[in-house]
Amino acid sequence: MNNPSNRDNEQSPNHEAGGGNTNLDMFVNKFSVLAVEEPQEPQQGQRKSPELKNVVKVELVNNDEDEATDSHCRLILFKAYCLFQDLYKMRAFISYTWSEYRDKKIDLMNAAVMTDSALQLRVSLLV
């Protein structure tokens, strides 16, 4: 039968070297039951030969026309991005305005005027 006083008297070598840290003793041999598997190399006959691949040499020709077209397309895409970003912000502002009206922070006339102004600005941006 295990006596608690016997356990205190028994100390592992790790316990003595570790300066008396009993929490460390619980985890010392936790991974000792695991086994390491060595990778098996395939036999000489089983190795696959590298596949042959066709290599094609490609030369890039830079045209000034391509750079001008690319620059123009980037400008158009940036303008479209900015337009959609502005429309998104207007939509959020109108939604916030009507939520303030719902919470009775502003009256109906102010909400309607702000909405009408935002929609007129949107129309002027799209034209």
Phi, psi and omega in degrees: 000137182280127178257132181302329180290330177291323180295323180293327181284331180277126178230139179278162178299326180292328181293319181290321182284333184276001178080023174089022180273102184286332178295327179292325181297330182293331186255000184299311185256022183295325183257010182290339180279348180282145179246146178262126179265132177276137178292142180262128178276140178292152179290164184302322182285339184268350181292140179273140177279147180295140181280144178279138180234142177278132179250129180244129179273129182242132177252131178265130178248121179269121176253143177294330179295321180295320180293321179293318178295318179297317179296319179295318178295321178297320179296317179295317179294323178293320177297318179296319178299314180297320178299312180295326177295317178295318179297323178295317179295322177296318179299317179295322179294317179296319178298318179295321179299316181287332175289328174294322176296319179299322180277006178062034175273330175230163181268176185296321183296317179296317180297320181292319180294317178297319180294316180297319179296318180294321180291324176294321176297321179297317179296320181291330177290325184280340182273000000 
